[in-house]
Amino acid sequence: MFWYDYIINAFRSHRQFKVVGALSRKLSGNRVELIVKDILEDVRLIPNPDALAFEVAIKTSSRAADAYFIATVKLTNSILITNDKIM
């Protein structure tokens, strides 16, 4: 996973402050602000899918990450494309 993917994933799960704090330890405040603004232009925040992911995991016996992927797809009415043989 690339650093940018980590930041996007953290924003999707509503942990903006954790990401901002981590970036601020390495970068100037102005740079952090630019990165955050750039990310927020490209990312649509959704509600935390914990409850739905729990239901998916029970029904499908899937791994936790897969349950979250499936729950997110359901919440956003998206299509999940994967090359993961286990999933």
N, C-alpha and C positions, 0 to 999 in steps of 0.2 A: 504494500500500500504506500502510495506517495504521500508526502506531507500535506499536499493540497486536498487529497481524498480524506485524510484524517480530519482536517478542519471542516470540510463539508459535512462529513458524518457527524461530527460534534455539533454543528449548527442544527442539523436535522433533528437531533435528539435534544434540542433546547439547552445545550450546555455552552452558550455563547461566552459566559463569564469565565469559564474554565479555559477556553481557547484563548480569549483575550489576555488573561493572566499569563498563560504559558508563552504566548507570543511576546508579551511585554517584557519578559525576562531576557529575551534575546534581541529584540528590535526596539527602535524608538517608537514613542507614542504615535507620531504622525504616520509612520510606516504601518503600524498595527491598524490604525484607523482606515487607511487606504485599503489594506487587505480585507478588513471586515466589510467595508462598503462594497468592494468588488465581489466578494462572496455573496452578499445579500442581494445583489443585482441578478445573480444566476440561480439562486436557491429559493425554492418555495418551501417555507416551513409548514409542517403538518403536525397535527396532534400526536402525542406520543402513542405508539400503537401497542403498548404493553398488554392491555386487556385482550385485544384481538390476537396478538401474537401468542398469548397463552392458550386461547381457544384453538388456534391453528395447530399449535404443538400437540395439544391433546388429541385432536381429530386425525392428525397426519403422522404423529410420532416423529416429527422432523427435528433436526438440530435447531438450536436456539437462533442462530444467524438466519437459517432458512425460514424459520417461523416469522422472523421480523421482515425478511424480504417479501414473503407472501402477504403478510398483514399490510405492509406499505403499499403493495400493488392493489390490494382490495380497497384501501382507504383512498387511493388516488385514481382508481379506475384505470389503471395502467396495464401494460402487458409485460410479463416477466420473461426475459430471454436468458437462458443459461446454457452453459456447456458443462455444467457440473453433473457428472453421472450419478452421484449419490442423491442429489436433489431431485 
